[in-house]
């Protein structure tokens, strides 16, 4: 698999596997580029918090929080097995000053099980 250095705003580059990942292919000019810029600006303002990334997909928001945040721990949740696996692999590609974790599960306000159709 190919690895791409994601430098949406190159203070702290993030490594991600890019095969079949439209999010990575769209940075910095396409998919979610304006949202990522806002995210990074907000991360640089906050300190000593835990960020929850619910529906993390392959983890770009978690990875950026782990790199850009000051004293920010990150917990990402992605219920789909293959995508969660990619998110975990993306975490392993990087070094973070803080904790970045991935859990393969969905979150809800109810205790139940649901079927996810892909």
N, C-alpha and C positions, 0 to 999 in steps of 0.2 A: 504494500500500500504506500501511496505517496504521502509525505508529510509536508505541510506548508507552514511557513512562518507567517503568522497573522500579525500584521502591524497596522491596525486600524488607525492608531495614533501612537507612534513608535516609541513611546517612553519605555514600555516593557513589552517586548514581543511575546506572543503566545504561540506555542506549537500545537498544531492540530492535524490529525489525519484528514485528508481532503477528499478521498475517493467517495463519490456519490453524496457529498455534503454540499448542498446548495448554499448553506449559510457561509461556509468558508469561501466558496467561489465568488460570493458577492461582496466580500470585504476588500477594499474600503469603499468601493463605488456603488455597490448594489444593495443586496438584501440587508435590511436592518442597519445600514450605515449611520443614518441620523439618530436612531435609537441608541446605538452603541456609543456614539459621541456623548449624548446626554448621560448615559450610564457611567461612563468614565469620569465625566465632570462631577457627577454626584459622589462617586466613590472617593474621589480625592478630597471631598469635604467631610466625610464621616470617619469616625474612629471608634474602636473598641465595641464592635457590634458583631452579631452573627447574621449573615445573609442567607435566606432560604430561596433557592431557585426551584420553583415548583413547575414541573413540566420542562425540565432542563434541556431536553433534546441532546445534542452532542456537547453541550456545556459551555458555549462561548461566553455567556454572561457570568457563569461561575468562574471560569478561567480568568476572565478579566478582573473580577472581584478579588480573586486570589493574588493577582499580580499588582493591581493598582491600589488596593485598599490598604489603609493603615490599621493594623491590629484588627483585621476582619477575618473571621472564620466563615467558611462557606459550606453549606449543606445543600446538595442538589438531589432532586427526586425526579426520576424518569422511569415510568412503568414498563415501557417496551424493552424486552430483553436485549435485542440486537443493538438498539440505540443506546441503552444504558451501558452496554459493553463498550461501545465506541466512546462514550463519555468517560468511562473509567480509563480507557487507553489514552485518551487525551490528557487526563490528569497525570498519568504516569510519564508523559512526554515532557512535563514541565517541572520546574522547581519553584516552590512558593515559600514566601516568608511566613505564611500562616497556614492553617489547616484547610484543605479542600477535600470534601468527602462526597461520595456518590452512593445513593441508595436506589435500588431497583424497586420502586413502589410508587403508586399514585397516592395522592392525598385528597381527602374529602372531609366534609363536616359531619358525615355519617359513618358509622361502623358497618361496612357492607362489602360485598364482592361484586364486581361488575365484569362483564365480558367486553374486551376491547377488540374491535374489528379493524384489521389492517387492510 
